[in-house]
């Protein structure tokens, strides 16, 4: 009985949202776009941003004995994929690794040879 009252009552208020939300009925039915937007920072499902790649290259140029060519090898060694195919999560991890190398906490050659593939 409540369902029929709700349905008949909602017909007269069809332009107002039923649940107080301002989302369209299409947005309300599909929660996936909102979830994917909120998970885009550092997500394993999204490709690395151009800013992340630029920063990786900048860090690589600042580290003696690394450079852009060896950065590609390091990405392959640590993440198991080429620089161009890194996820944003992979790029973030690689940035952290390069920062540690730059700070002297890790050795370039050790990172290149000792990292699991």
C-alpha positions in Angstrom: 0.0 0.0 0.0 2.8 2.4 0.8 4.4 1.7 -2.6 1.2 2.6 -4.5 0.9 5.8 -2.4 4.5 6.7 -3.1 4.2 6.0 -6.8 0.9 8.0 -7.1 2.4 10.8 -5.0 5.6 11.0 -7.0 3.7 11.3 -10.3 2.5 14.7 -9.3 6.0 15.8 -8.2 7.9 14.3 -11.1 10.2 17.3 -11.6 11.4 17.3 -7.9 14.0 14.8 -6.9 12.5 12.0 -4.7 15.5 11.6 -2.4 16.6 15.2 -2.1 19.4 14.7 -4.6 19.9 17.1 -7.5 21.4 14.3 -9.7 19.6 13.4 -12.9 18.0 10.0 -13.0 20.8 8.8 -15.3 23.5 9.9 -12.8 21.5 8.4 -9.9 21.4 5.0 -11.7 25.1 4.9 -12.5 27.4 5.3 -9.5 30.4 4.1 -11.5 31.5 7.5 -13.0 31.6 9.2 -9.6 33.6 6.3 -8.1 36.1 6.3 -11.0 36.6 10.1 -10.7 37.3 9.8 -7.0 39.8 7.0 -7.5 41.8 8.7 -10.3 44.6 9.9 -8.1 47.1 7.2 -7.8 44.8 4.5 -9.1 46.1 1.4 -10.7 43.4 1.7 -13.3 44.4 5.0 -14.7 47.4 5.8 -16.8 50.1 8.0 -15.5 49.5 11.7 -16.1 51.8 13.8 -18.4 52.9 15.7 -15.3 54.0 12.5 -13.6 56.0 11.4 -16.7 57.5 14.9 -17.0 58.5 14.8 -13.3 60.0 11.3 -13.6 62.1 12.5 -16.5 63.1 15.7 -14.6 64.2 13.6 -11.6 66.1 11.1 -13.8 68.1 14.0 -15.4 69.0 15.3 -11.9 70.4 11.9 -10.7 74.0 11.1 -11.7 74.2 7.8 -13.4 70.5 7.5 -14.3 69.2 9.8 -17.0 66.2 9.2 -19.2 67.4 6.0 -20.9 68.1 4.2 -17.6 64.8 5.5 -16.3 63.1 3.4 -18.9 65.0 0.3 -17.7 64.2 1.2 -14.1 60.5 1.4 -14.9 60.6 -1.9 -16.7 62.5 -3.5 -13.8 60.4 -2.1 -10.9 56.9 -2.0 -12.5 57.3 -4.6 -15.2 56.2 -2.3 -18.0 57.6 0.6 -20.1 57.3 4.1 -18.9 54.6 4.9 -21.5 52.4 2.1 -20.0 52.7 3.0 -16.3 49.5 3.5 -14.3 49.3 6.6 -12.1 50.0 4.3 -9.1 53.1 2.9 -10.8 54.4 6.4 -11.6 53.8 7.6 -8.1 55.8 4.6 -6.8 58.6 5.2 -9.3 58.7 8.9 -8.3 59.1 7.9 -4.6 62.0 5.5 -5.7 63.7 8.3 -7.6 63.4 10.7 -4.7 65.0 8.1 -2.5 67.8 7.7 -5.0 68.3 11.4 -5.3 68.4 11.7 -1.4 71.1 9.1 -1.3 68.8 6.5 0.5 69.0 4.1 -2.5 71.7 3.3 -5.0 70.9 3.7 -8.7 72.7 0.5 -9.7 71.2 -1.4 -6.8 67.7 -0.2 -7.8 68.3 -1.3 -11.4 69.7 -4.7 -10.5 68.0 -5.6 -7.3 64.5 -4.6 -8.0 62.1 -7.5 -8.7 60.7 -7.5 -12.3 
